Amino acid sequence: MKPATHVVHQGIEPDRQTGAVILPINLSTTFERDPDGEYSRGYYYSRPDNPTRGVLERCLAELEGGQVGACFSSGSAASMAVFQSLDPGDHVIAPLEAYHGTIKMLRTIGARWGLTHTQVNTTDTSAVERAMTEKTKLIWLETPSNPRLQISDIAAIAEIAWANGAKHAGRIGSHGVLLVCDNTLATPLLQSPLSLGAGAVMHSTTKYLSGHGDVLGGALVFADEKSELAQRVRDVQVQVGAVPSPFDCWLALRGIKTLALRVRAHCDNAARVAAFFDKHPRVEAVHYPGLPGHPGHELATRQMRGFGGLLSFEVPGGQAGAMAMIARLGLIRRATSLGGVESLIEHRASMEAQPSMTPDNLIRLSVGIEDPDDLIADLDQALR
């Protein structure tokens, strides 16, 4: 199936009992036993499994080309489940630039139970290879990265993980060292990390997948449902219980049905806005992989099927200049998040955990699906 058809139909069948085309929400927290004490219908309590959540997990697994999915109450909960699956003393390689909450988890909570980590520039594959140790069990990758949209070579880093796994057998991933890729900014429609060698994919389903700013969620999809990490993450999901509600799962499924249309509009609008910034005298730099001048443009062209709806740009005057520009906007909303139908803008460094590597004059813009002429007019008057 083509992507636009895939997202409408994948993983969703008419309700067996009623024939309802739209999936019913199953809110029950507990399920009846058979007379002999068994659960022949497959469910016994909603924390380990729920019919509505199960549909979302299967849908995401099929969209990403994986074998099994696991949904969580947020993207951060999904990321944390991966780190909780590691043992004290294990080593993680993480990007220099990534969602600040992920790095903060490693610096604080992960460090408390003995996880160690090294941050490297993952756009330089040789730096990833140099960071590998005998205790490395996980490479965490975010591409495109937040907020400067840096592009890392998934296939090349997967080969590094494979080679290290062959050298140090018995690791937690299918190939020894597991590569987990945060695919939130790309979505399954623009990038397929599992097909490039990643062992798992993470999504904040709050963003593009749900797409309407009204649901919080996260998910992991595994290439091999029998891998040790998949089993450990599933155990964390069940025992810790940071799972989404059935209604949140239903909202995410509803959002996915329009994903192809929305992603197309996000990409087209972001390309228009990026081209506008690229020529504007009051913009010092534009970070968008769709621009030929972006350092990762060539790799993104090979690795992705589109450049996404997020970009960032830098203006004169440091933090004060950036905040003043944002304050003059009339249409674009000043709010933290991305991937929704409305365009959202923020001064990124002031939102991140300190110390932040983000420049003080950098502004992050999540381009929505409004008419791009209206967005450009609002940005132009604010810049001028």
GINORVEN-V906542 format. One record per residue. N is the residue number from 1. PSI is psi in radians with two decimals (999 if undefined). D_CENTER is the distance of its C-alpha to the mean C-alpha in whole Angstrom. Layout:
N,PSI,D_CENTER
N,PSI,D_CENTER
//
This chain:
1,2.58,24
2,2.73,22
3,-0.72,19
4,-0.57,20
5,-0.68,22
6,-0.84,19
7,-0.39,17
8,-0.66,20
9,-0.32,22
10,2.24,20
11,0.02,20
12,2.09,22
13,2.72,26
14,2.55,29
15,2.23,30
16,-0.60,32
17,-0.71,35
18,-0.30,35
19,0.12,33
20,2.26,31
21,-0.67,29
22,2.26,26
23,2.20,25
24,2.67,27
25,2.13,25
26,1.81,26
27,-0.08,27
28,2.38,29
29,-0.28,28
30,2.77,31
31,2.56,33
32,2.43,36
33,2.75,38
34,2.87,40
35,-0.52,44
36,0.09,43
37,-0.08,40
38,2.98,38
39,1.29,35
40,-0.31,35
41,0.01,33
42,-0.12,30
43,2.47,29
44,-0.45,30
45,2.57,28
46,-0.27,25
47,-0.86,23
48,-0.62,23
49,2.58,23
50,2.46,23
51,-0.71,24
52,-0.75,21
53,-0.64,18
54,-0.66,20
55,-0.75,19
56,-0.74,16
57,-0.71,15
58,-0.69,17
59,-0.83,16
60,-0.68,12
61,-0.73,14
62,-0.67,16
63,-0.64,14
64,-0.09,12
65,0.47,16
66,3.12,15
67,-0.52,18
68,2.57,17
69,2.77,14
70,2.13,14
71,2.59,13
72,3.02,13
73,-0.23,14
74,2.91,11
75,-0.65,7
76,-0.67,10
77,-0.66,12
78,-0.80,10
79,-0.77,10
80,-0.57,13
81,-0.62,14
82,-0.82,14
83,-0.62,16
84,-0.30,18
85,-0.18,19
86,2.90,20
87,2.70,24
88,2.35,26
89,-0.26,26
90,2.65,23
91,2.39,22
92,2.37,18
93,2.22,17
94,2.77,15
95,2.67,14
96,-0.67,17
97,2.09,14
98,3.06,11
99,2.19,9
100,-0.51,13
101,-0.60,12
102,-0.80,11
103,-0.65,14
104,-0.64,16
105,-0.80,16
106,-0.68,17
107,-0.58,20
108,-1.33,21
109,-0.81,20
110,-0.69,20
111,-0.50,23
112,-0.51,25
113,0.37,25
114,0.16,26
115,2.46,22
116,2.70,23
117,2.71,20
118,2.23,21
119,2.28,19
120,2.85,19
121,1.73,19
122,-0.14,17
123,-0.25,18
124,1.74,21
125,-0.52,21
126,-0.55,24
127,-0.65,23
128,-0.79,21
129,-0.71,24
130,-0.46,26
131,-0.20,24
132,2.41,24
133,3.06,26
134,-0.35,28
135,0.00,26
136,2.17,23
137,-0.20,21
138,2.34,17
139,2.10,15
140,2.16,12
141,2.45,10
142,1.94,8
143,2.18,9
144,2.70,10
145,2.83,10
146,2.08,10
147,0.00,13
148,0.18,15
149,0.76,13
150,2.56,14
151,2.20,14
152,2.61,15
153,1.77,16
154,-0.82,15
155,-0.74,18
156,-0.70,20
157,-0.58,18
158,-0.65,18
159,-0.66,22
160,-0.77,22
161,-0.73,20
162,-0.84,23
163,-0.73,26
164,-0.61,25
165,-0.63,25
166,-0.57,28
167,-0.62,30
168,1.47,29
169,2.84,29
170,0.29,28
171,3.10,25
172,-0.44,22
173,2.99,20
174,-0.57,21
175,0.32,22
176,-1.09,23
177,2.20,20
178,2.37,17
179,2.07,14
180,2.24,11
181,2.14,8
182,1.93,4
183,0.33,4
184,-0.82,2
185,-0.45,6
186,-0.61,8
187,2.82,7
188,-0.32,10
189,-0.45,12
190,-0.30,12
191,2.46,11
192,1.42,12
193,-0.59,11
194,-0.62,14
195,-0.28,16
196,0.05,16
197,-0.09,17
198,2.60,14
199,-0.39,15
200,2.74,12
201,2.41,8
202,2.50,5
203,2.42,3
204,1.79,5
205,-0.18,7
206,-0.55,9
207,-2.06,8
208,-0.61,9
209,-0.86,9
210,-0.87,12
211,0.07,13
212,0.18,16
213,0.48,15
214,0.24,17
215,2.49,15
216,2.32,13
217,2.89,11
218,2.88,8
219,2.67,9
220,2.44,9
221,2.31,11
222,2.45,14
223,-0.59,16
224,1.94,19
225,-0.28,20
226,-0.01,23
227,2.68,21
228,-0.67,22
229,-0.72,18
230,-0.72,18
231,-0.71,21
232,-0.71,20
233,-0.72,17
234,-0.68,19
235,-0.73,21
236,-0.76,19
237,-0.80,18
238,-0.81,22
239,-0.71,23
240,-0.66,21
241,0.40,21
242,1.13,17
243,2.68,17
244,2.72,16
245,2.76,20
246,-0.66,21
247,-0.70,21
248,-0.70,17
249,-0.72,16
250,-0.71,19
251,-0.72,17
252,-0.74,14
253,-0.69,16
254,-0.71,18
255,-0.68,15
256,-0.52,14
257,-0.52,18
258,0.22,18
259,-0.78,14
260,-0.75,16
261,-0.76,19
262,-0.76,16
263,-0.69,14
264,-0.77,18
265,-0.73,19
266,-0.84,16
267,-0.80,16
268,-0.78,20
269,-0.73,20
270,-0.66,18
271,-0.72,21
272,-0.80,24
273,-0.72,23
274,-0.73,22
275,-0.65,25
276,-0.83,27
277,-0.67,25
278,-0.42,26
279,-0.03,30
280,2.29,30
281,-0.34,33
282,0.20,31
283,2.13,28
284,-0.52,28
285,2.59,25
286,2.34,22
287,1.76,18
288,2.09,17
289,-0.21,17
290,-0.24,19
291,2.33,22
292,-0.47,24
293,-0.11,25
294,2.38,21
295,-0.49,21
296,0.23,19
297,-0.82,20
298,-0.79,22
299,-0.75,19
300,-0.64,16
301,-0.64,19
302,-0.66,20
303,-0.42,16
304,2.86,15
305,0.24,16
306,2.93,16
307,0.01,14
308,3.12,12
309,0.15,13
310,2.44,12
311,2.93,15
312,2.76,17
313,2.79,21
314,2.42,24
315,2.82,27
316,2.72,30
317,0.17,32
318,-2.63,29
319,-0.69,27
320,-0.73,30
321,-0.69,30
322,-0.79,26
323,-0.65,27
324,-0.69,30
325,-0.80,28
326,-0.67,26
327,-0.42,28
328,-0.11,30
329,2.53,28
330,-0.62,29
331,-0.78,26
332,2.30,23
333,2.42,22
334,1.73,21
335,2.69,19
336,2.15,15
337,-3.06,12
338,2.90,11
339,0.01,10
340,3.02,14
341,-0.43,17
342,2.51,19
343,2.32,18
344,2.51,17
345,2.59,19
346,2.71,19
347,1.91,20
348,-0.74,18
349,-0.64,20
350,-0.22,21
351,-0.25,18
352,2.72,17
353,2.47,19
354,2.52,22
355,2.52,22
356,2.45,20
357,-0.05,20
358,2.31,19
359,2.53,22
360,-0.42,24
361,0.20,25
362,2.36,21
363,2.29,20
364,2.35,16
365,2.07,17
366,1.91,14
367,2.16,17
368,-2.76,17
369,0.32,20
370,3.05,23
371,2.20,26
372,-0.48,25
373,-0.66,28
374,-0.71,28
375,-0.80,25
376,-0.67,27
377,-0.71,30
378,-0.76,28
379,-0.67,27
380,-0.80,30
381,-0.57,32
382,-0.68,30
383,-0.62,30
384,999,34
//
